[in-house]
Amino acid sequence: MVTRCYLCGGQIERRRVTAEIRWGEELTLVEDVPAWVCGNCGEAYFDAATCTALDRLRQDHPPARRKVEVPVYAFSGADY
């Protein structure tokens, strides 16, 4: 089990999060996913059982509970 964030070293705690998963070109949200979340930077970590359940959900591709519209913007910042 992770006890410290790998990115910033902050303390992690158990929370429910919304996971973002891509199925091909489709962005999908899965709500109420158990995760370990850093209280400092917000990075989320999933245990093996949760990853297996998310993989199974991706394979089964059940009907969505609801759909939301997501705006898409073009980045117009500085050049690389």
PDB file of N, CA, C and O in Angstrom:
ATOM      1  N   MET A   1       0.835  -1.187   0.000  1.00  0.00           N
ATOM      2  CA  MET A   1       0.000   0.000   0.000  1.00  0.00           C
ATOM      3  C   MET A   1       0.881   1.254   0.000  1.00  0.00           C
ATOM      4  O   MET A   1       1.912   1.309   0.671  1.00  0.00           O
ATOM      5  N   VAL A   2       0.457   2.234  -0.752  1.00  0.00           N
ATOM      6  CA  VAL A   2       1.165   3.504  -0.812  1.00  0.00           C
ATOM      7  C   VAL A   2       0.856   4.286   0.458  1.00  0.00           C
ATOM      8  O   VAL A   2      -0.301   4.368   0.871  1.00  0.00           O
ATOM      9  N   THR A   3       1.882   4.860   1.080  1.00  0.00           N
ATOM     10  CA  THR A   3       1.656   5.669   2.274  1.00  0.00           C
ATOM     11  C   THR A   3       2.011   7.136   2.058  1.00  0.00           C
ATOM     12  O   THR A   3       1.569   8.011   2.803  1.00  0.00           O
ATOM     13  N   ARG A   4       2.820   7.392   1.023  1.00  0.00           N
ATOM     14  CA  ARG A   4       3.221   8.747   0.670  1.00  0.00           C
ATOM     15  C   ARG A   4       3.082   8.918  -0.840  1.00  0.00           C
ATOM     16  O   ARG A   4       3.253   7.964  -1.599  1.00  0.00           O
ATOM     17  N   CYS A   5       2.774  10.124  -1.263  1.00  0.00           N
ATOM     18  CA  CYS A   5       2.642  10.422  -2.684  1.00  0.00           C
ATOM     19  C   CYS A   5       4.002  10.314  -3.362  1.00  0.00           C
ATOM     20  O   CYS A   5       4.998  10.844  -2.870  1.00  0.00           O
ATOM     21  N   TYR A   6       4.031   9.624  -4.494  1.00  0.00           N
ATOM     22  CA  TYR A   6       5.269   9.484  -5.249  1.00  0.00           C
ATOM     23  C   TYR A   6       5.683  10.791  -5.914  1.00  0.00           C
ATOM     24  O   TYR A   6       6.860  10.982  -6.219  1.00  0.00           O
ATOM     25  N   LEU A   7       4.725  11.700  -6.144  1.00  0.00           N
ATOM     26  CA  LEU A   7       5.039  12.957  -6.824  1.00  0.00           C
ATOM     27  C   LEU A   7       5.561  14.033  -5.887  1.00  0.00           C
ATOM     28  O   LEU A   7       6.565  14.682  -6.179  1.00  0.00           O
ATOM     29  N   CYS A   8       4.877  14.227  -4.752  1.00  0.00           N
ATOM     30  CA  CYS A   8       5.254  15.340  -3.877  1.00  0.00           C
ATOM     31  C   CYS A   8       5.631  14.915  -2.458  1.00  0.00           C
ATOM     32  O   CYS A   8       6.125  15.730  -1.678  1.00  0.00           O
ATOM     33  N   GLY A   9       5.401  13.641  -2.120  1.00  0.00           N
ATOM     34  CA  GLY A   9       5.726  13.169  -0.777  1.00  0.00           C
ATOM     35  C   GLY A   9       4.640  13.419   0.251  1.00  0.00           C
ATOM     36  O   GLY A   9       4.829  13.110   1.428  1.00  0.00           O
ATOM     37  N   GLY A  10       3.506  13.970  -0.162  1.00  0.00           N
ATOM     38  CA  GLY A  10       2.410  14.270   0.764  1.00  0.00           C
ATOM     39  C   GLY A  10       1.733  13.020   1.300  1.00  0.00           C
ATOM     40  O   GLY A  10       1.901  11.925   0.763  1.00  0.00           O
ATOM     41  N   GLN A  11       0.965  13.199   2.369  1.00  0.00           N
ATOM     42  CA  GLN A  11       0.204  12.107   2.976  1.00  0.00           C
ATOM     43  C   GLN A  11      -0.957  11.731   2.070  1.00  0.00           C
ATOM     44  O   GLN A  11      -1.573  12.597   1.449  1.00  0.00           O
ATOM     45  N   ILE A  12      -1.255  10.441   1.995  1.00  0.00           N
ATOM     46  CA  ILE A  12      -2.411  10.018   1.219  1.00  0.00           C
ATOM     47  C   ILE A  12      -3.507   9.522   2.141  1.00  0.00           C
ATOM     48  O   ILE A  12      -3.251   9.079   3.261  1.00  0.00           O
ATOM     49  N   GLU A  13      -4.729   9.605   1.647  1.00  0.00           N
ATOM     50  CA  GLU A  13      -5.892   9.164   2.417  1.00  0.00           C
ATOM     51  C   GLU A  13      -6.875   8.476   1.486  1.00  0.00           C
ATOM     52  O   GLU A  13      -6.859   8.703   0.276  1.00  0.00           O
ATOM     53  N   ARG A  14      -7.724   7.641   2.047  1.00  0.00           N
ATOM     54  CA  ARG A  14      -8.718   6.902   1.269  1.00  0.00           C
ATOM     55  C   ARG A  14      -9.874   7.834   0.929  1.00  0.00           C
ATOM     56  O   ARG A  14     -10.417   8.497   1.814  1.00  0.00           O
ATOM     57  N   ARG A  15     -10.253   7.890  -0.341  1.00  0.00           N
ATOM     58  CA  ARG A  15     -11.376   8.709  -0.802  1.00  0.00           C
ATOM     59  C   ARG A  15     -12.065   8.019  -1.972  1.00  0.00           C
ATOM     60  O   ARG A  15     -11.552   7.043  -2.520  1.00  0.00           O
ATOM     61  N   ARG A  16     -13.213   8.526  -2.342  1.00  0.00           N
ATOM     62  CA  ARG A  16     -13.911   8.104  -3.559  1.00  0.00           C
ATOM     63  C   ARG A  16     -13.688   9.203  -4.588  1.00  0.00           C
ATOM     64  O   ARG A  16     -13.852  10.385  -4.286  1.00  0.00           O
ATOM     65  N   VAL A  17     -13.316   8.813  -5.801  1.00  0.00           N
ATOM     66  CA  VAL A  17     -13.007   9.775  -6.851  1.00  0.00           C
ATOM     67  C   VAL A  17     -13.782   9.437  -8.122  1.00  0.00           C
ATOM     68  O   VAL A  17     -14.399   8.377  -8.224  1.00  0.00           O
ATOM     69  N   THR A  18     -13.740  10.338  -9.070  1.00  0.00           N
ATOM     70  CA  THR A  18     -14.245  10.078 -10.409  1.00  0.00           C
ATOM     71  C   THR A  18     -13.033   9.797 -11.290  1.00  0.00           C
ATOM     72  O   THR A  18     -12.169  10.655 -11.470  1.00  0.00           O
ATOM     73  N   ALA A  19     -12.981   8.585 -11.834  1.00  0.00           N
ATOM     74  CA  ALA A  19     -11.861   8.191 -12.691  1.00  0.00           C
ATOM     75  C   ALA A  19     -12.200   8.517 -14.140  1.00  0.00           C
ATOM     76  O   ALA A  19     -13.330   8.319 -14.588  1.00  0.00           O
ATOM     77  N   GLU A  20     -11.205   9.018 -14.865  1.00  0.00           N
ATOM     78  CA  GLU A  20     -11.355   9.306 -16.288  1.00  0.00           C
ATOM     79  C   GLU A  20     -10.722   8.159 -17.064  1.00  0.00           C
ATOM     80  O   GLU A  20      -9.553   7.830 -16.863  1.00  0.00           O
ATOM     81  N   ILE A  21     -11.507   7.551 -17.955  1.00  0.00           N
ATOM     82  CA  ILE A  21     -11.020   6.422 -18.740  1.00  0.00           C
ATOM     83  C   ILE A  21     -11.343   6.694 -20.199  1.00  0.00           C
ATOM     84  O   ILE A  21     -12.441   7.147 -20.521  1.00  0.00           O
ATOM     85  N   ARG A  22     -10.397   6.420 -21.076  1.00  0.00           N
ATOM     86  CA  ARG A  22     -10.638   6.545 -22.517  1.00  0.00           C
ATOM     87  C   ARG A  22     -10.919   5.175 -23.104  1.00  0.00           C
ATOM     88  O   ARG A  22     -10.161   4.229 -22.887  1.00  0.00           O
ATOM     89  N   TRP A  23     -12.018   5.073 -23.852  1.00  0.00           N
ATOM     90  CA  TRP A  23     -12.360   3.886 -24.628  1.00  0.00           C
ATOM     91  C   TRP A  23     -12.239   4.317 -26.078  1.00  0.00           C
ATOM     92  O   TRP A  23     -13.185   4.873 -26.636  1.00  0.00           O
ATOM     93  N   GLY A  24     -11.110   4.076 -26.689  1.00  0.00           N
ATOM     94  CA  GLY A  24     -10.856   4.585 -28.028  1.00  0.00           C
ATOM     95  C   GLY A  24     -10.804   6.098 -27.967  1.00  0.00           C
ATOM     96  O   GLY A  24     -10.019   6.666 -27.207  1.00  0.00           O
ATOM     97  N   GLU A  25     -11.634   6.751 -28.761  1.00  0.00           N
ATOM     98  CA  GLU A  25     -11.702   8.217 -28.759  1.00  0.00           C
ATOM     99  C   GLU A  25     -12.695   8.756 -27.735  1.00  0.00           C
ATOM    100  O   GLU A  25     -12.810   9.971 -27.571  1.00  0.00           O
ATOM    101  N   GLU A  26     -13.410   7.878 -27.049  1.00  0.00           N
ATOM    102  CA  GLU A  26     -14.455   8.295 -26.111  1.00  0.00           C
ATOM    103  C   GLU A  26     -13.886   8.465 -24.707  1.00  0.00           C
ATOM    104  O   GLU A  26     -13.260   7.555 -24.166  1.00  0.00           O
ATOM    105  N   LEU A  27     -14.111   9.640 -24.126  1.00  0.00           N
ATOM    106  CA  LEU A  27     -13.737   9.893 -22.738  1.00  0.00           C
ATOM    107  C   LEU A  27     -14.887   9.439 -21.862  1.00  0.00           C
ATOM    108  O   LEU A  27     -16.029   9.849 -22.070  1.00  0.00           O
ATOM    109  N   THR A  28     -14.595   8.595 -20.881  1.00  0.00           N
ATOM    110  CA  THR A  28     -15.615   8.040 -20.000  1.00  0.00           C
ATOM    111  C   THR A  28     -15.271   8.380 -18.554  1.00  0.00           C
ATOM    112  O   THR A  28     -14.102   8.365 -18.169  1.00  0.00           O
ATOM    113  N   LEU A  29     -16.274   8.682 -17.768  1.00  0.00           N
ATOM    114  CA  LEU A  29     -16.097   8.950 -16.338  1.00  0.00           C
ATOM    115  C   LEU A  29     -16.723   7.816 -15.543  1.00  0.00           C
ATOM    116  O   LEU A  29     -17.830   7.371 -15.846  1.00  0.00           O
ATOM    117  N   VAL A  30     -16.013   7.355 -14.529  1.00  0.00           N
ATOM    118  CA  VAL A  30     -16.529   6.331 -13.620  1.00  0.00           C
ATOM    119  C   VAL A  30     -16.547   6.957 -12.231  1.00  0.00           C
ATOM    120  O   VAL A  30     -15.499   7.292 -11.680  1.00  0.00           O
ATOM    121  N   GLU A  31     -17.741   7.111 -11.669  1.00  0.00           N
ATOM    122  CA  GLU A  31     -17.898   7.781 -10.379  1.00  0.00           C
ATOM    123  C   GLU A  31     -17.755   6.816  -9.205  1.00  0.00           C
ATOM    124  O   GLU A  31     -17.944   5.607  -9.344  1.00  0.00           O
ATOM    125  N   ASP A  32     -17.421   7.375  -8.060  1.00  0.00           N
ATOM    126  CA  ASP A  32     -17.361   6.657  -6.777  1.00  0.00           C
ATOM    127  C   ASP A  32     -16.328   5.536  -6.759  1.00  0.00           C
ATOM    128  O   ASP A  32     -16.569   4.475  -6.182  1.00  0.00           O
ATOM    129  N   VAL A  33     -15.184   5.767  -7.387  1.00  0.00           N
ATOM    130  CA  VAL A  33     -14.113   4.771  -7.429  1.00  0.00           C
ATOM    131  C   VAL A  33     -13.246   4.936  -6.174  1.00  0.00           C
ATOM    132  O   VAL A  33     -12.775   6.040  -5.901  1.00  0.00           O
ATOM    133  N   PRO A  34     -13.028   3.861  -5.410  1.00  0.00           N
ATOM    134  CA  PRO A  34     -12.164   3.971  -4.229  1.00  0.00           C
ATOM    135  C   PRO A  34     -10.712   4.176  -4.652  1.00  0.00           C
ATOM    136  O   PRO A  34     -10.212   3.487  -5.541  1.00  0.00           O
ATOM    137  N   ALA A  35     -10.042   5.131  -4.006  1.00  0.00           N
ATOM    138  CA  ALA A  35      -8.661   5.443  -4.352  1.00  0.00           C
ATOM    139  C   ALA A  35      -7.923   5.941  -3.116  1.00  0.00           C
ATOM    140  O   ALA A  35      -8.530   6.301  -2.107  1.00  0.00           O
ATOM    141  N   TRP A  36      -6.609   5.952  -3.222  1.00  0.00           N
ATOM    142  CA  TRP A  36      -5.746   6.601  -2.244  1.00  0.00           C
ATOM    143  C   TRP A  36      -5.357   7.925  -2.887  1.00  0.00           C
ATOM    144  O   TRP A  36      -4.788   7.936  -3.978  1.00  0.00           O
ATOM    145  N   VAL A  37      -5.661   9.051  -2.219  1.00  0.00           N
ATOM    146  CA  VAL A  37      -5.469  10.372  -2.819  1.00  0.00           C
ATOM    147  C   VAL A  37      -4.549  11.215  -1.943  1.00  0.00           C
ATOM    148  O   VAL A  37      -4.691  11.253  -0.721  1.00  0.00           O
ATOM    149  N   CYS A  38      -3.596  11.896  -2.598  1.00  0.00           N
ATOM    150  CA  CYS A  38      -2.679  12.777  -1.883  1.00  0.00           C
ATOM    151  C   CYS A  38      -3.430  14.023  -1.428  1.00  0.00           C
ATOM    152  O   CYS A  38      -4.089  14.687  -2.229  1.00  0.00           O
ATOM    153  N   GLY A  39      -3.327  14.336  -0.142  1.00  0.00           N
ATOM    154  CA  GLY A  39      -3.971  15.522   0.407  1.00  0.00           C
ATOM    155  C   GLY A  39      -3.284  16.808  -0.005  1.00  0.00           C
ATOM    156  O   GLY A  39      -3.847  17.891   0.154  1.00  0.00           O
ATOM    157  N   ASN A  40      -2.058  16.702  -0.540  1.00  0.00           N
ATOM    158  CA  ASN A  40      -1.297  17.881  -0.943  1.00  0.00           C
ATOM    159  C   ASN A  40      -1.513  18.223  -2.416  1.00  0.00           C
ATOM    160  O   ASN A  40      -1.896  19.349  -2.731  1.00  0.00           O
ATOM    161  N   CYS A  41      -1.274  17.275  -3.323  1.00  0.00           N
ATOM    162  CA  CYS A  41      -1.347  17.568  -4.761  1.00  0.00           C
ATOM    163  C   CYS A  41      -2.541  16.931  -5.468  1.00  0.00           C
ATOM    164  O   CYS A  41      -2.820  17.273  -6.617  1.00  0.00           O
ATOM    165  N   GLY A  42      -3.253  16.013  -4.808  1.00  0.00           N
ATOM    166  CA  GLY A  42      -4.449  15.416  -5.393  1.00  0.00           C
ATOM    167  C   GLY A  42      -4.211  14.205  -6.275  1.00  0.00           C
ATOM    168  O   GLY A  42      -5.165  13.670  -6.840  1.00  0.00           O
ATOM    169  N   GLU A  43      -2.965  13.752  -6.412  1.00  0.00           N
ATOM    170  CA  GLU A  43      -2.685  12.567  -7.216  1.00  0.00           C
ATOM    171  C   GLU A  43      -3.424  11.364  -6.629  1.00  0.00           C
ATOM    172  O   GLU A  43      -3.418  11.161  -5.415  1.00  0.00           O
ATOM    173  N   ALA A  44      -4.068  10.557  -7.503  1.00  0.00           N
ATOM    174  CA  ALA A  44      -4.853   9.403  -7.059  1.00  0.00           C
ATOM    175  C   ALA A  44      -4.135   8.112  -7.423  1.00  0.00           C
ATOM    176  O   ALA A  44      -3.542   8.001  -8.496  1.00  0.00           O
ATOM    177  N   TYR A  45      -4.193   7.139  -6.519  1.00  0.00           N
ATOM    178  CA  TYR A  45      -3.606   5.820  -6.713  1.00  0.00           C
ATOM    179  C   TYR A  45      -4.698   4.777  -6.505  1.00  0.00           C
ATOM    180  O   TYR A  45      -5.489   4.867  -5.566  1.00  0.00           O
ATOM    181  N   PHE A  46      -4.730   3.780  -7.400  1.00  0.00           N
ATOM    182  CA  PHE A  46      -5.720   2.712  -7.310  1.00  0.00           C
ATOM    183  C   PHE A  46      -5.040   1.411  -6.949  1.00  0.00           C
ATOM    184  O   PHE A  46      -3.957   1.117  -7.456  1.00  0.00           O
ATOM    185  N   ASP A  47      -5.663   0.617  -6.070  1.00  0.00           N
ATOM    186  CA  ASP A  47      -5.098  -0.694  -5.729  1.00  0.00           C
ATOM    187  C   ASP A  47      -5.410  -1.693  -6.841  1.00  0.00           C
ATOM    188  O   ASP A  47      -6.177  -1.394  -7.757  1.00  0.00           O
ATOM    189  N   ALA A  48      -4.810  -2.880  -6.755  1.00  0.00           N
ATOM    190  CA  ALA A  48      -4.937  -3.893  -7.813  1.00  0.00           C
ATOM    191  C   ALA A  48      -6.389  -4.315  -8.029  1.00  0.00           C
ATOM    192  O   ALA A  48      -6.813  -4.482  -9.172  1.00  0.00           O
ATOM    193  N   ALA A  49      -7.154  -4.490  -6.960  1.00  0.00           N
ATOM    194  CA  ALA A  49      -8.555  -4.919  -7.090  1.00  0.00           C
ATOM    195  C   ALA A  49      -9.378  -3.864  -7.825  1.00  0.00           C
ATOM    196  O   ALA A  49     -10.230  -4.205  -8.646  1.00  0.00           O
ATOM    197  N   THR A  50      -9.132  -2.600  -7.540  1.00  0.00           N
ATOM    198  CA  THR A  50      -9.850  -1.522  -8.212  1.00  0.00           C
ATOM    199  C   THR A  50      -9.465  -1.458  -9.683  1.00  0.00           C
ATOM    200  O   THR A  50     -10.332  -1.266 -10.536  1.00  0.00           O
ATOM    201  N   CYS A  51      -8.183  -1.615  -9.995  1.00  0.00           N
ATOM    202  CA  CYS A  51      -7.736  -1.618 -11.396  1.00  0.00           C
ATOM    203  C   CYS A  51      -8.372  -2.773 -12.164  1.00  0.00           C
ATOM    204  O   CYS A  51      -8.777  -2.609 -13.315  1.00  0.00           O
ATOM    205  N   THR A  52      -8.459  -3.934 -11.532  1.00  0.00           N
ATOM    206  CA  THR A  52      -9.100  -5.088 -12.174  1.00  0.00           C
ATOM    207  C   THR A  52     -10.571  -4.800 -12.448  1.00  0.00           C
ATOM    208  O   THR A  52     -11.074  -5.121 -13.524  1.00  0.00           O
ATOM    209  N   ALA A  53     -11.262  -4.198 -11.486  1.00  0.00           N
ATOM    210  CA  ALA A  53     -12.680  -3.862 -11.662  1.00  0.00           C
ATOM    211  C   ALA A  53     -12.861  -2.826 -12.775  1.00  0.00           C
ATOM    212  O   ALA A  53     -13.808  -2.927 -13.555  1.00  0.00           O
ATOM    213  N   LEU A  54     -11.968  -1.831 -12.862  1.00  0.00           N
ATOM    214  CA  LEU A  54     -12.044  -0.836 -13.927  1.00  0.00           C
ATOM    215  C   LEU A  54     -11.776  -1.475 -15.289  1.00  0.00           C
ATOM    216  O   LEU A  54     -12.438  -1.136 -16.271  1.00  0.00           O
ATOM    217  N   ASP A  55     -10.816  -2.395 -15.358  1.00  0.00           N
ATOM    218  CA  ASP A  55     -10.545  -3.117 -16.610  1.00  0.00           C
ATOM    219  C   ASP A  55     -11.755  -3.935 -17.052  1.00  0.00           C
ATOM    220  O   ASP A  55     -12.096  -3.966 -18.234  1.00  0.00           O
ATOM    221  N   ARG A  56     -12.400  -4.595 -16.095  1.00  0.00           N
ATOM    222  CA  ARG A  56     -13.593  -5.391 -16.397  1.00  0.00           C
ATOM    223  C   ARG A  56     -14.718  -4.498 -16.913  1.00  0.00           C
ATOM    224  O   ARG A  56     -15.427  -4.863 -17.850  1.00  0.00           O
ATOM    225  N   LEU A  57     -14.877  -3.331 -16.300  1.00  0.00           N
ATOM    226  CA  LEU A  57     -15.887  -2.375 -16.736  1.00  0.00           C
ATOM    227  C   LEU A  57     -15.589  -1.916 -18.165  1.00  0.00           C
ATOM    228  O   LEU A  57     -16.502  -1.785 -18.980  1.00  0.00           O
ATOM    229  N   ARG A  58     -14.328  -1.675 -18.462  1.00  0.00           N
ATOM    230  CA  ARG A  58     -13.922  -1.256 -19.806  1.00  0.00           C
ATOM    231  C   ARG A  58     -14.241  -2.342 -20.830  1.00  0.00           C
ATOM    232  O   ARG A  58     -14.687  -2.038 -21.936  1.00  0.00           O
ATOM    233  N   GLN A  59     -14.016  -3.601 -20.471  1.00  0.00           N
ATOM    234  CA  GLN A  59     -14.276  -4.715 -21.385  1.00  0.00           C
ATOM    235  C   GLN A  59     -15.775  -4.935 -21.585  1.00  0.00           C
ATOM    236  O   GLN A  59     -16.219  -5.183 -22.706  1.00  0.00           O
ATOM    237  N   ASP A  60     -16.554  -4.847 -20.509  1.00  0.00           N
ATOM    238  CA  ASP A  60     -17.995  -5.091 -20.580  1.00  0.00           C
ATOM    239  C   ASP A  60     -18.737  -3.933 -21.246  1.00  0.00           C
ATOM    240  O   ASP A  60     -19.757  -4.137 -21.904  1.00  0.00           O
ATOM    241  N   HIS A  61     -18.219  -2.723 -21.069  1.00  0.00           N
ATOM    242  CA  HIS A  61     -18.794  -1.499 -21.629  1.00  0.00           C
ATOM    243  C   HIS A  61     -20.318  -1.458 -21.432  1.00  0.00           C
ATOM    244  O   HIS A  61     -21.065  -1.444 -22.410  1.00  0.00           O
ATOM    245  N   PRO A  62     -20.780  -1.438 -20.170  1.00  0.00           N
ATOM    246  CA  PRO A  62     -22.226  -1.427 -19.888  1.00  0.00           C
ATOM    247  C   PRO A  62     -22.867  -0.103 -20.304  1.00  0.00           C
ATOM    248  O   PRO A  62     -22.153   0.857 -20.597  1.00  0.00           O
ATOM    249  N   PRO A  63     -24.186  -0.033 -20.335  1.00  0.00           N
ATOM    250  CA  PRO A  63     -24.856   1.237 -20.656  1.00  0.00           C
ATOM    251  C   PRO A  63     -24.494   2.304 -19.614  1.00  0.00           C
ATOM    252  O   PRO A  63     -24.353   2.014 -18.426  1.00  0.00           O
ATOM    253  N   ALA A  64     -24.352   3.518 -20.084  1.00  0.00           N
ATOM    254  CA  ALA A  64     -23.997   4.621 -19.185  1.00  0.00           C
ATOM    255  C   ALA A  64     -25.159   4.959 -18.259  1.00  0.00           C
ATOM    256  O   ALA A  64     -26.321   4.878 -18.655  1.00  0.00           O
ATOM    257  N   ARG A  65     -24.840   5.337 -17.032  1.00  0.00           N
ATOM    258  CA  ARG A  65     -25.841   5.796 -16.065  1.00  0.00           C
ATOM    259  C   ARG A  65     -26.438   7.118 -16.521  1.00  0.00           C
ATOM    260  O   ARG A  65     -27.638   7.354 -16.381  1.00  0.00           O
ATOM    261  N   ARG A  66     -25.577   7.982 -17.072  1.00  0.00           N
ATOM    262  CA  ARG A  66     -25.993   9.266 -17.621  1.00  0.00           C
ATOM    263  C   ARG A  66     -24.883   9.766 -18.525  1.00  0.00           C
ATOM    264  O   ARG A  66     -23.784   9.212 -18.520  1.00  0.00           O
ATOM    265  N   LYS A  67     -25.150  10.794 -19.292  1.00  0.00           N
ATOM    266  CA  LYS A  67     -24.152  11.377 -20.184  1.00  0.00           C
ATOM    267  C   LYS A  67     -24.016  12.857 -19.868  1.00  0.00           C
ATOM    268  O   LYS A  67     -24.986  13.519 -19.501  1.00  0.00           O
ATOM    269  N   VAL A  68     -22.799  13.368 -20.016  1.00  0.00           N
ATOM    270  CA  VAL A  68     -22.529  14.789 -19.833  1.00  0.00           C
ATOM    271  C   VAL A  68     -21.821  15.300 -21.087  1.00  0.00           C
ATOM    272  O   VAL A  68     -21.115  14.555 -21.767  1.00  0.00           O
ATOM    273  N   GLU A  69     -22.021  16.562 -21.373  1.00  0.00           N
ATOM    274  CA  GLU A  69     -21.361  17.187 -22.508  1.00  0.00           C
ATOM    275  C   GLU A  69     -20.081  17.853 -22.019  1.00  0.00           C
ATOM    276  O   GLU A  69     -20.089  18.540 -20.998  1.00  0.00           O
ATOM    277  N   VAL A  70     -18.981  17.653 -22.744  1.00  0.00           N
ATOM    278  CA  VAL A  70     -17.692  18.199 -22.346  1.00  0.00           C
ATOM    279  C   VAL A  70     -17.196  19.165 -23.417  1.00  0.00           C
ATOM    280  O   VAL A  70     -17.042  18.764 -24.571  1.00  0.00           O
ATOM    281  N   PRO A  71     -16.942  20.421 -23.071  1.00  0.00           N
ATOM    282  CA  PRO A  71     -16.417  21.355 -24.063  1.00  0.00           C
ATOM    283  C   PRO A  71     -14.957  21.015 -24.397  1.00  0.00           C
ATOM    284  O   PRO A  71     -14.215  20.525 -23.546  1.00  0.00           O
ATOM    285  N   VAL A  72     -14.562  21.283 -25.641  1.00  0.00           N
ATOM    286  CA  VAL A  72     -13.187  21.049 -26.097  1.00  0.00           C
ATOM    287  C   VAL A  72     -12.639  22.369 -26.616  1.00  0.00           C
ATOM    288  O   VAL A  72     -13.280  23.041 -27.424  1.00  0.00           O
ATOM    289  N   TYR A  73     -11.457  22.735 -26.149  1.00  0.00           N
ATOM    290  CA  TYR A  73     -10.839  23.996 -26.534  1.00  0.00           C
ATOM    291  C   TYR A  73      -9.515  23.735 -27.240  1.00  0.00           C
ATOM    292  O   TYR A  73      -8.871  22.713 -27.006  1.00  0.00           O
ATOM    293  N   ALA A  74      -9.113  24.661 -28.102  1.00  0.00           N
ATOM    294  CA  ALA A  74      -7.793  24.616 -28.729  1.00  0.00           C
ATOM    295  C   ALA A  74      -6.829  25.402 -27.853  1.00  0.00           C
ATOM    296  O   ALA A  74      -7.154  26.501 -27.403  1.00  0.00           O
ATOM    297  N   PHE A  75      -5.668  24.860 -27.613  1.00  0.00           N
ATOM    298  CA  PHE A  75      -4.636  25.541 -26.831  1.00  0.00           C
ATOM    299  C   PHE A  75      -3.991  26.604 -27.687  1.00  0.00           C
ATOM    300  O   PHE A  75      -3.574  26.335 -28.813  1.00  0.00           O
ATOM    301  N   SER A  76      -3.907  27.824 -27.154  1.00  0.00           N
ATOM    302  CA  SER A  76      -3.316  28.913 -27.922  1.00  0.00           C
ATOM    303  C   SER A  76      -2.198  29.593 -27.137  1.00  0.00           C
ATOM    304  O   SER A  76      -2.001  30.804 -27.230  1.00  0.00           O
ATOM    305  N   GLY A  77      -1.473  28.790 -26.363  1.00  0.00           N
ATOM    306  CA  GLY A  77      -0.393  29.329 -25.544  1.00  0.00           C
ATOM    307  C   GLY A  77       0.903  29.455 -26.322  1.00  0.00           C
ATOM    308  O   GLY A  77       0.909  29.445 -27.553  1.00  0.00           O
ATOM    309  N   ALA A  78       1.980  29.572 -25.601  1.00  0.00           N
ATOM    310  CA  ALA A  78       3.305  29.739 -26.198  1.00  0.00           C
ATOM    311  C   ALA A  78       3.705  28.529 -27.019  1.00  0.00           C
ATOM    312  O   ALA A  78       3.279  27.410 -26.734  1.00  0.00           O
ATOM    313  N   ASP A  79       4.520  28.751 -28.035  1.00  0.00           N
ATOM    314  CA  ASP A  79       5.044  27.656 -28.852  1.00  0.00           C
ATOM    315  C   ASP A  79       6.062  26.857 -28.063  1.00  0.00           C
ATOM    316  O   ASP A  79       6.660  27.356 -27.110  1.00  0.00           O
ATOM    317  N   TYR A  80       6.252  25.618 -28.468  1.00  0.00           N
ATOM    318  CA  TYR A  80       7.244  24.765 -27.788  1.00  0.00           C
ATOM    319  C   TYR A  80       8.608  25.023 -28.335  1.00  0.00           C
ATOM    320  O   TYR A  80       9.577  24.404 -27.894  1.00  0.00           O
TER     321      TYR A  80
END
